[in-house]
């Protein structure tokens, strides 16, 4: 298959129009959103949806999100629109918030992994919305990468993973948020299944108390079904091993990382440290990359996936990372980082 490439800025109208036609015909289109690039198919065409799983190598028990062009589209995908969903849609749609509720009969099993619920969101990226309007159908879309790899935040990342496997790539430039949308279940007690750009604090200001799924910062239990993308499998992982320092003060964190760096270096491993603006001074004579500001966790979220990808293909054997406080956007950052590391935290005396 030859993948067609369109620049969503210089070929704006033609690109989205043609990509919409591809979606209606059962094809696959990678497109930018404010979070990460998505790999889309007609969400009501089960055969087309199954092509997503084939192109990505994605397990079939990992549900997808349906993307819509209008708030009113949700009523056709759920059995009803609950009041809290209306309040959240008014507050945060379009934007990086996905809502989970009971699915309508028209939603294929392939989208929901056989669950009785379906996740729906309305992205805010202008190209994504233009594509959704051109397609005229709800678009099922996970991240546009090979399954398990860091999510793509540029069209170049998509091309690297999926060139020749999908029909179209729409290039809309780098993604702003850099991590996937917040996923909130509205069944019973509202519960965040995956943190993202809309934080717990922001949601609670609209609808009151919100719970956090235990699987945000730990693996699912054996046999437990994934109610949201990003819950069950190792995700976001580069070829290099990723390890996270235990929590502590910035100086204590850096000390733990430096000790691990030196041990691994003596063992012949090429290491890199993902540092922050506040800790750069602790890593003299060691290879490090500044990926953001600890006082502004959204900067680390925006840069994490691109940083992980930049050390693929043998550029590093081991990536050593600093933890963040698990509040606001720090929760989204730690969720992605823990899964990239397979929940591996540095332990004194434990071989790397």
C-alpha positions as semicolon CSV with decimal commas, in nm:
position;residue;x (nm);y (nm);z (nm)
1;X;0,000;0,000;0,000
2;X;0,119;0,351;-0,079
3;X;0,038;0,599;0,196
4;X;-0,078;0,940;0,072
5;X;0,055;1,243;0,258
6;X;-0,123;1,580;0,288
7;X;-0,011;1,894;0,466
8;X;-0,316;2,011;0,658
9;X;-0,196;2,373;0,644
10;X;-0,101;2,420;0,279
11;X;-0,351;2,162;0,147
12;X;-0,616;2,227;0,410
13;X;-0,941;2,191;0,216
14;X;-0,827;1,929;-0,035
15;X;-0,650;1,720;0,229
16;X;-0,940;1,693;0,471
17;X;-1,195;1,648;0,192
18;X;-1,003;1,361;0,034
19;X;-0,926;1,206;0,372
20;X;-1,297;1,220;0,458
21;X;-1,374;1,031;0,139
22;X;-1,114;0,768;0,233
23;X;-1,281;0,721;0,573
24;X;-1,627;0,683;0,421
25;X;-1,484;0,422;0,183
26;X;-1,349;0,212;0,472
27;X;-0,989;0,337;0,467
28;X;-0,751;0,444;0,744
29;X;-0,644;0,806;0,802
30;X;-0,388;0,935;1,052
31;X;-0,477;1,286;1,167
32;X;-0,364;1,542;1,426
33;X;-0,555;1,622;1,741
34;X;-0,465;1,854;2,027
35;X;-0,345;1,547;2,224
36;X;-0,163;1,304;1,989
37;X;-0,207;1,187;1,630
38;X;-0,496;0,945;1,588
39;X;-0,545;0,657;1,344
40;X;-0,903;0,683;1,225
41;X;-1,161;0,460;1,060
42;X;-1,538;0,481;1,015
43;X;-1,650;0,395;1,366
44;X;-1,974;0,234;1,249
45;X;-1,802;0,010;0,992
46;X;-1,672;-0,293;1,179
47;X;-1,457;-0,413;0,889
48;X;-1,286;-0,074;0,871
49;X;-1,236;-0,065;1,249
50;X;-1,069;-0,407;1,241
51;X;-0,815;-0,263;0,995
52;X;-0,696;-0,031;1,274
53;X;-0,606;-0,330;1,491
54;X;-0,427;-0,495;1,199
55;X;-0,222;-0,186;1,105
56;X;-0,116;-0,117;1,465
57;X;-0,075;-0,477;1,582
58;X;-0,320;-0,379;1,858
59;X;-0,481;-0,643;2,083
60;X;-0,852;-0,684;2,010
61;X;-0,951;-0,650;2,377
62;X;-0,825;-0,290;2,392
63;X;-1,124;-0,057;2,328
64;X;-1,122;0,248;2,100
65;X;-1,258;0,602;2,128
66;X;-1,519;0,743;1,890
67;X;-1,446;1,099;1,776
68;X;-1,735;1,326;1,680
69;X;-1,770;1,667;1,513
70;X;-2,060;1,796;1,727
71;X;-2,171;1,756;2,088
72;X;-2,512;1,642;1,965
73;X;-2,354;1,340;1,792
74;X;-2,307;1,168;2,130
75;X;-2,681;1,102;2,160
76;X;-2,660;0,858;1,867
77;X;-2,375;0,660;2,023
78;X;-2,501;0,627;2,382
79;X;-2,834;0,491;2,507
80;X;-2,893;0,838;2,652
81;X;-2,693;1,148;2,744
82;X;-2,673;1,177;3,124
83;X;-2,691;1,521;3,285
84;X;-2,329;1,511;3,405
85;X;-2,219;1,439;3,049
86;X;-2,408;1,748;2,930
87;X;-2,238;1,961;3,195
88;X;-1,893;1,829;3,105
89;X;-1,951;1,862;2,730
90;X;-2,053;2,226;2,782
91;X;-1,741;2,288;2,991
92;X;-1,475;2,095;2,799
93;X;-1,592;2,001;2,448
94;X;-1,430;2,043;2,210
95;X;-1,120;1,941;2,403
96;X;-0,915;1,655;2,552
97;X;-1,191;1,487;2,754
98;X;-1,337;1,146;2,664
99;X;-1,663;1,036;2,827
100;X;-1,767;0,671;2,872
101;X;-2,130;0,564;2,893
102;X;-2,366;0,283;2,785
103;X;-2,333;0,217;2,412
104;X;-2,609;0,237;2,154
105;X;-2,688;-0,066;1,940
106;X;-2,525;0,088;1,631
107;X;-2,174;0,078;1,783
108;X;-1,977;-0,229;1,665
109;X;-1,825;-0,473;1,913
110;X;-1,480;-0,409;1,761
111;X;-1,491;-0,049;1,889
112;X;-1,579;-0,143;2,247
113;X;-1,385;-0,470;2,278
114;X;-1,722;-0,629;2,353
115;X;-1,797;-0,402;2,649
116;X;-2,140;-0,252;2,707
117;X;-1,996;0,099;2,709
118;X;-1,837;0,325;2,449
119;X;-1,594;0,617;2,484
120;X;-1,672;0,937;2,295
121;X;-1,490;1,267;2,254
122;X;-1,494;1,584;2,045
123;X;-1,138;1,702;1,968
124;X;-1,054;2,072;1,948
125;X;-0,787;2,058;1,676
126;X;-0,913;2,243;1,369
127;X;-0,787;1,978;1,127
128;X;-0,946;1,697;1,328
129;X;-1,281;1,876;1,333
130;X;-1,260;1,953;0,960
131;X;-1,188;1,586;0,890
132;X;-1,477;1,468;1,108
133;X;-1,715;1,703;0,931
134;X;-1,586;1,590;0,591
135;X;-1,623;1,223;0,685
136;X;-1,975;1,265;0,819
137;X;-1,936;0,961;1,047
138;X;-1,807;0,905;1,401
139;X;-1,440;0,814;1,368
140;X;-1,287;0,538;1,582
141;X;-0,927;0,632;1,656
142;X;-0,653;0,516;1,889
143;X;-0,307;0,675;1,868
144;X;-0,143;0,642;1,526
145;X;0,155;0,430;1,626
146;X;0,257;0,067;1,640
147;X;0,100;-0,089;1,948
148;X;0,308;-0,038;2,262
149;X;0,531;0,232;2,113
150;X;0,535;0,596;2,231
151;X;0,232;0,780;2,096
152;X;0,302;1,008;1,796
153;X;0,299;1,383;1,841
154;X;0,418;1,467;1,487
155;X;0,336;1,335;1,141
156;X;0,696;1,215;1,112
157;X;0,636;0,980;1,408
158;X;0,330;0,840;1,229
159;X;0,517;0,793;0,905
160;X;0,797;0,608;1,082
161;X;0,554;0,355;1,233
162;X;0,277;0,321;0,976
163;X;0,401;0,427;0,631
164;X;0,275;0,170;0,380
165;X;0,018;0,031;0,627
166;X;-0,248;0,304;0,611
167;X;-0,411;0,511;0,338
168;X;-0,353;0,874;0,439
169;X;-0,145;1,085;0,677
170;X;-0,267;1,440;0,746
171;X;0,019;1,655;0,878
172;X;-0,108;1,927;1,110
173;X;0,218;2,000;1,289
174;X;0,318;1,908;1,647
175;X;0,043;1,826;1,897
176;X;-0,005;2,075;2,179
177;X;-0,104;1,863;2,482
178;X;0,124;1,570;2,400
179;X;-0,059;1,298;2,598
180;X;-0,389;1,130;2,518
181;X;-0,723;1,264;2,641
182;X;-0,858;1,221;2,991
183;X;-1,104;0,928;2,997
184;X;-1,391;0,959;3,246
185;X;-1,650;0,688;3,310
186;X;-1,998;0,819;3,393
187;X;-2,135;0,482;3,506
188;X;-2,216;0,517;3,876
189;X;-1,951;0,720;4,060
190;X;-1,769;0,929;3,795
191;X;-1,423;0,775;3,769
192;X;-1,114;0,879;3,577
193;X;-0,984;0,576;3,390
194;X;-0,696;0,760;3,220
195;X;-0,568;1,106;3,320
196;X;-0,489;1,370;3,060
197;X;-0,516;1,738;2,975
198;X;-0,843;1,785;3,164
199;X;-0,745;1,723;3,524
200;X;-0,938;1,575;3,814
201;X;-0,947;1,918;3,975
202;X;-1,101;2,074;3,663
203;X;-1,369;1,804;3,638
204;X;-1,460;1,825;4,007
205;X;-1,516;2,199;3,971
206;X;-1,800;2,112;3,729
207;X;-1,965;1,792;3,862
208;X;-1,830;1,739;4,213
209;X;-1,636;1,442;4,350
210;X;-1,454;1,219;4,101
211;X;-1,278;0,891;4,179
212;X;-0,951;0,765;4,030
213;X;-0,915;0,415;3,890
214;X;-0,647;0,216;4,077
215;X;-0,512;0,115;3,733
216;X;-0,391;0,470;3,664
217;X;-0,070;0,414;3,862
218;X;-0,059;0,032;3,874
219;X;-0,125;-0,261;3,637
220;X;-0,470;-0,411;3,595
221;X;-0,532;-0,721;3,801
222;X;-0,518;-1,061;3,633
223;X;-0,830;-1,114;3,421
224;X;-0,957;-0,756;3,470
225;X;-1,106;-0,603;3,153
226;X;-0,973;-0,273;3,018
227;X;-1,254;-0,015;3,033
228;X;-1,039;0,243;2,856
229;X;-0,748;0,254;2,612
230;X;-0,411;0,260;2,784
231;X;-0,512;0,057;3,090
232;X;-0,412;-0,301;3,023
233;X;-0,093;-0,333;2,820
234;X;0,257;-0,193;2,836
235;X;0,235;0,133;2,646
236;X;0,452;0,418;2,526
237;X;0,771;0,212;2,545
238;X;1,080;0,289;2,332
239;X;1,338;0,027;2,244
240;X;1,553;0,141;2,536
241;X;1,469;0,031;2,889
242;X;1,300;0,301;3,099
243;X;1,349;0,324;3,475
244;X;1,203;0,574;3,721
245;X;1,370;0,705;4,034
246;X;1,181;0,671;4,363
247;X;1,006;0,988;4,488
248;X;1,189;1,241;4,704
249;X;1,337;1,588;4,690
250;X;1,490;1,692;4,356
251;X;1,838;1,643;4,504
252;X;1,752;1,294;4,637
253;X;1,596;1,195;4,306
254;X;1,902;1,314;4,116
255;X;2,133;1,128;4,353
256;X;1,946;0,802;4,292
257;X;1,958;0,856;3,916
258;X;2,330;0,940;3,915
259;X;2,409;0,624;4,110
260;X;2,210;0,410;3,866
261;X;2,367;0,589;3,567
262;X;2,718;0,515;3,692
263;X;2,642;0,150;3,766
264;X;2,486;0,097;3,425
265;X;2,768;0,282;3,254
266;X;3,027;0,055;3,411
267;X;2,825;-0,238;3,276
268;X;2,862;-0,100;2,924
269;X;2,515;0,050;2,886
270;X;2,465;0,384;2,716
271;X;2,242;0,588;2,945
272;X;2,050;0,914;2,917
273;X;1,873;1,106;3,193
274;X;1,541;1,283;3,136
275;X;1,593;1,592;3,349
276;X;1,399;1,908;3,427
277;X;1,493;2,275;3,437
278;X;1,530;2,252;3,814
279;X;1,768;1,952;3,816
280;X;2,004;2,014;3,524
281;X;2,282;2,116;3,762
282;X;2,288;1,772;3,930
283;X;2,395;1,576;3,622
284;X;2,739;1,712;3,536
285;X;2,948;1,489;3,306
286;X;2,649;1,266;3,231
287;X;2,427;1,261;2,923
288;X;2,091;1,421;2,991
289;X;1,801;1,589;2,810
290;X;1,585;1,867;2,954
291;X;1,225;1,770;2,880
292;X;1,035;2,029;3,082
293;X;0,977;2,227;3,398
294;X;0,879;2,055;3,724
295;X;0,673;2,361;3,818
296;X;0,471;2,323;3,496
297;X;0,403;1,950;3,442
298;X;0,218;2,018;3,117
299;X;0,557;2,094;2,959
300;X;0,679;1,745;3,047
301;X;0,360;1,590;2,910
302;X;0,402;1,783;2,585
303;X;0,759;1,659;2,537
304;X;0,763;1,307;2,685
305;X;0,667;1,096;2,382
306;X;0,893;1,286;2,141
307;X;1,181;1,252;2,389
308;X;1,125;0,876;2,422
309;X;1,122;0,839;2,044
310;X;1,441;1,043;2,004
311;X;1,638;0,775;2,189
312;X;1,514;0,481;1,982
313;X;1,724;0,286;1,731
314;X;2,018;0,229;1,962
315;X;2,064;0,590;2,073
316;X;2,039;0,468;2,434
317;X;2,013;0,140;2,622
318;X;1,867;0,289;2,940
319;X;1,656;0,601;3,004
320;X;1,651;0,721;3,363
321;X;1,356;0,942;3,459
322;X;1,253;1,169;3,743
323;X;0,910;1,119;3,905
324;X;0,663;1,403;3,957
325;X;0,403;1,474;4,221
326;X;0,082;1,294;4,118
327;X;-0,149;1,595;4,114
328;X;-0,296;1,799;3,830
329;X;-0,102;1,723;3,508
330;X;0,160;1,537;3,711
331;X;-0,086;1,246;3,733
332;X;-0,108;1,220;3,353
333;X;0,269;1,236;3,325
334;X;0,328;0,962;3,581
335;X;0,059;0,741;3,425
336;X;0,243;0,747;3,090
337;X;0,589;0,722;3,241
338;X;0,504;0,422;3,460
339;X;0,362;0,233;3,162
340;X;0,662;0,321;2,946
341;X;0,879;0,171;3,221
342;X;0,656;-0,131;3,276
343;X;0,617;0,004;3,634
344;X;0,992;-0,047;3,698
345;X;1,124;0,184;3,970
346;X;1,492;0,201;4,068
347;X;1,569;-0,002;4,378
348;X;1,901;0,015;4,566
349;X;2,103;-0,300;4,511
350;X;1,874;-0,432;4,238
351;X;2,062;-0,491;3,909
352;X;1,962;-0,271;3,614
